[in-house]
């Protein structure tokens, strides 16, 4: 077991977090190489309460890898046209091709969560979704796609603290939408929706993995560690790269041509 260094508030210290995160991110680079070499397809989806740390966790996963391999999908509310499509249709078009990992920041499970609680979908639509979802995910996994589902769980007090922080920080106020405020008010409605969703869709071939995220740093590390556990990757050997000698043929003063152009003022 990893010995975790704690701050005075009981949460993981930044220095220790960054050290452990780097180790895991190196492994994610190995996953990336394996996925490309083997033509693998992976879906990782994140659901959870508002302010549960989904965005920060996704950033920790993707900040050291290629966006061409780790593709992030965060869909807005459906357009009028999309509302007339089959419910899963707008998600399927973002599914991975060979050599891709697609991360959904919220997913088709919107129907079992926000759409249910906010009344955007009726009880019959939600029930139909919950009954069909395991069959759809069986089709996905039978097609050879690795499907990993995370639910980020944050406590009431910590969620409230994060909402207050957003209220007072201009860099985070954009994260606080009217829908977020309504979700805060309807805590127990979301809890019941969560319970029904997990009960109906936690199946052997597409399990839910619950991540406690009151300590964001611990939550991110635990989540990445679980991904590495679930993906059967191996380290792919890479040819050693050596910088070639820079050619001086046709050499000229290539800075002279820039001197009279419009440079950005160097204020820093």
C-alpha positions, 0 to 999 in steps of 0.5 A, spaced: 500 500 500 502 506 498 503 511 504 500 517 503 502 524 505 497 528 508 496 536 509 493 539 515 486 538 513 487 531 512 488 531 504 493 529 500 499 534 499 501 537 492 508 534 492 506 527 493 500 528 489 504 530 483 510 525 484 505 519 484 501 523 478 507 523 474 508 515 475 501 514 473 501 519 467 508 515 464 503 508 464 498 512 460 503 514 455 504 506 455 497 505 454 497 510 448 502 506 445 499 500 446 492 502 443 495 505 437 500 499 435 494 494 437 488 498 434 485 497 440 478 501 442 477 504 449 471 508 451 472 511 458 465 515 461 465 519 467 458 521 470 457 524 477 454 529 481 456 536 479 462 539 482 464 532 483 471 533 480 470 530 473 473 535 469 480 535 473 480 528 473 479 528 465 485 533 465 489 529 469 488 523 464 489 527 458 494 532 459 501 528 458 498 524 452 496 526 445 489 528 443 489 524 437 489 518 441 485 520 447 479 524 444 475 528 449 467 528 448 463 533 452 457 534 448 452 540 449 445 540 450 441 536 444 439 541 438 432 541 436 434 536 430 438 531 435 432 531 440 428 527 434 434 522 433 434 516 437 437 517 444 444 514 443 445 516 436 449 523 437 453 519 442 455 513 437 458 518 432 463 519 437 465 512 438 472 510 437 476 507 431 482 503 431 487 506 435 483 511 439 481 512 446 474 516 447 473 520 454 466 522 455 465 527 460 458 525 461 454 520 456 448 517 454 447 516 462 444 523 462 437 520 461 438 516 467 440 523 471 439 530 469 434 528 464 430 524 469 431 529 475 429 535 471 423 532 467 426 532 460 425 525 460 418 522 462 418 516 467 417 511 461 423 514 457 427 513 463 425 506 464 426 504 457 433 507 457 435 503 463 432 496 461 435 497 454 442 500 456 445 493 458 443 490 452 446 496 448 453 496 452 453 488 451 453 490 443 459 495 445 463 490 448 462 484 444 464 489 438 471 489 442 471 495 445 473 496 452 468 500 456 470 503 463 464 507 467 466 511 473 461 515 477 464 520 481 461 521 488 462 527 492 459 529 499 454 534 501 459 538 505 464 538 500 460 539 494 457 546 498 464 548 499 466 547 492 460 551 489 461 557 494 468 557 491 466 557 484 461 563 486 467 567 489 472 566 483 472 569 476 476 563 474 471 558 476 464 562 475 463 559 468 462 552 472 456 554 475 450 554 471 443 554 473 442 547 472 448 546 477 444 550 482 438 546 481 442 540 482 444 542 489 437 543 491 435 537 489 441 532 492 436 527 494 432 526 487 439 525 484 441 520 489 435 516 488 436 517 480 443 515 481 441 508 485 436 506 480 441 507 474 447 503 478 442 498 480 440 497 473 446 498 469 452 495 473 453 489 469 458 484 469 461 486 462 460 493 464 461 495 471 460 501 474 467 504 478 465 508 484 470 514 486 470 518 492 472 525 490 472 529 497 479 529 496 480 531 489 488 529 488 486 522 491 480 521 487 484 522 480 490 518 482 485 512 484 481 513 478 487 513 473 490 507 477 483 503 476 484 505 468 491 502 468 488 496 472 482 495 467 486 495 460 490 489 459 496 494 456 503 492 455 509 496 454 511 497 446 518 497 444 520 504 440 525 505 436 531 509 439 530 516 436 536 520 434 536 528 432 539 528 425 544 533 423 541 540 421 543 542 414 547 548 412 545 548 405 542 554 402 544 557 409 541 565 410 540 570 415 533 567 416 531 572 422 533 578 418 526 577 414 522 578 420 525 584 423 520 589 420 514 585 422 509 586 427 512 582 433 507 581 440 510 586 445 514 582 450 511 585 456 513 579 461 
